[in-house]
Amino acid sequence: MGLTKTAIFNTSQNKLATIFKVLAHPARIAILQYISTQDACICNDIVEEIGLAQPTISQHLKELKSIGLIEGEIEGKKVCYCIALDRWKEIQTLLNSFFNETKINCC
């Protein structure tokens, strides 16, 4: 969707669309699930766990980081990632608001 078209939608709709776009790839869901089950920030384990090439994992991490779902710290040549809990809660609130406003009117 072009930049000019986003102006016809409200802020909440644009935010949700951006989040859904980033979450639309199964590798990103797998990465989030893996990171969320770890006790500490993780570095190189993601490549081994997910089974994709390191550059591919890096691209997916970049997308997740772009909406603030994960945070990374540089430790030497490594970047360690963890879930950004404040942002995660903000996104949960957006999603809850969306579904709470939706009326169930099945055909």
C-alpha positions as a Python dict, from the first residue, in 0.01 Angstrom:
ca = {
    (1, 'M'): (0, 0, 0),
    (2, 'G'): (145, 335, -102),
    (3, 'L'): (207, 615, 142),
    (4, 'T'): (-70, 824, -10),
    (5, 'K'): (-330, 553, 57),
    (6, 'T'): (-248, 517, 427),
    (7, 'A'): (-381, 869, 488),
    (8, 'I'): (-739, 752, 435),
    (9, 'F'): (-715, 511, 731),
    (10, 'N'): (-700, 600, 1099),
    (11, 'T'): (-389, 565, 1313),
    (12, 'S'): (-505, 245, 1479),
    (13, 'Q'): (-576, 78, 1143),
    (14, 'N'): (-234, 177, 1009),
    (15, 'K'): (-58, 56, 1325),
    (16, 'L'): (-236, -279, 1317),
    (17, 'A'): (-164, -324, 945),
    (18, 'T'): (207, -265, 1004),
    (19, 'I'): (213, -514, 1291),
    (20, 'F'): (23, -777, 1093),
    (21, 'K'): (253, -728, 794),
    (22, 'V'): (560, -797, 1008),
    (23, 'L'): (396, -1093, 1183),
    (24, 'A'): (271, -1244, 857),
    (25, 'H'): (580, -1459, 804),
    (26, 'P'): (594, -1796, 984),
    (27, 'A'): (970, -1765, 1040),
    (28, 'R'): (912, -1448, 1241),
    (29, 'I'): (649, -1622, 1452),
    (30, 'A'): (892, -1909, 1512),
    (31, 'I'): (1167, -1663, 1608),
    (32, 'L'): (937, -1484, 1853),
    (33, 'Q'): (823, -1812, 2004),
    (34, 'Y'): (1181, -1928, 2048),
    (35, 'I'): (1304, -1601, 2199),
    (36, 'S'): (1004, -1583, 2434),
    (37, 'T'): (1082, -1926, 2581),
    (38, 'Q'): (1442, -1841, 2674),
    (39, 'D'): (1553, -1733, 3021),
    (40, 'A'): (1804, -1481, 2886),
    (41, 'C'): (1884, -1292, 2571),
    (42, 'I'): (2001, -1520, 2296),
    (43, 'C'): (2256, -1471, 2021),
    (44, 'N'): (2355, -1731, 1766),
    (45, 'D'): (2111, -1999, 1884),
    (46, 'I'): (1834, -1866, 1658),
    (47, 'V'): (2002, -1984, 1337),
    (48, 'E'): (2047, -2335, 1475),
    (49, 'E'): (1696, -2350, 1620),
    (50, 'I'): (1502, -2215, 1320),
    (51, 'G'): (1712, -2379, 1048),
    (52, 'L'): (1738, -2084, 811),
    (53, 'A'): (2055, -1917, 687),
    (54, 'Q'): (2209, -1651, 910),
    (55, 'P'): (2143, -1363, 663),
    (56, 'T'): (1777, -1471, 640),
    (57, 'I'): (1743, -1479, 1018),
    (58, 'S'): (1909, -1137, 1036),
    (59, 'Q'): (1653, -994, 793),
    (60, 'H'): (1364, -1139, 996),
    (61, 'L'): (1513, -1001, 1318),
    (62, 'K'): (1545, -661, 1153),
    (63, 'E'): (1173, -666, 1067),
    (64, 'L'): (1074, -768, 1420),
    (65, 'K'): (1298, -497, 1561),
    (66, 'S'): (1146, -238, 1323),
    (67, 'I'): (814, -256, 1510),
    (68, 'G'): (985, -281, 1847),
    (69, 'L'): (887, -639, 1933),
    (70, 'I'): (1243, -738, 2011),
    (71, 'E'): (1542, -558, 2153),
    (72, 'G'): (1906, -631, 2086),
    (73, 'E'): (2229, -564, 2270),
    (74, 'I'): (2569, -572, 2107),
    (75, 'E'): (2818, -792, 2290),
    (76, 'G'): (3144, -789, 2097),
    (77, 'K'): (3061, -926, 1753),
    (78, 'K'): (2729, -1071, 1867),
    (79, 'V'): (2387, -915, 1900),
    (80, 'C'): (2172, -1074, 2168),
    (81, 'Y'): (1793, -1050, 2143),
    (82, 'C'): (1502, -1056, 2386),
    (83, 'I'): (1131, -972, 2376),
    (84, 'A'): (1051, -604, 2436),
    (85, 'L'): (781, -658, 2697),
    (86, 'D'): (651, -300, 2708),
    (87, 'R'): (599, -296, 2331),
    (88, 'W'): (449, -646, 2341),
    (89, 'K'): (191, -526, 2597),
    (90, 'E'): (116, -220, 2382),
    (91, 'I'): (50, -444, 2081),
    (92, 'Q'): (-169, -674, 2293),
    (93, 'T'): (-373, -369, 2394),
    (94, 'L'): (-415, -267, 2029),
    (95, 'L'): (-528, -618, 1935),
    (96, 'N'): (-764, -644, 2232),
    (97, 'S'): (-916, -309, 2142),
    (98, 'F'): (-970, -425, 1785),
    (99, 'F'): (-1139, -749, 1888),
    (100, 'N'): (-1341, -588, 2168),
    (101, 'E'): (-1492, -346, 1915),
    (102, 'T'): (-1576, -625, 1671),
    (103, 'K'): (-1934, -749, 1681),
    (104, 'I'): (-1997, -1117, 1631),
    (105, 'N'): (-2250, -1141, 1351),
    (106, 'C'): (-2183, -1465, 1174),
    (107, 'C'): (-2378, -1554, 859),
}
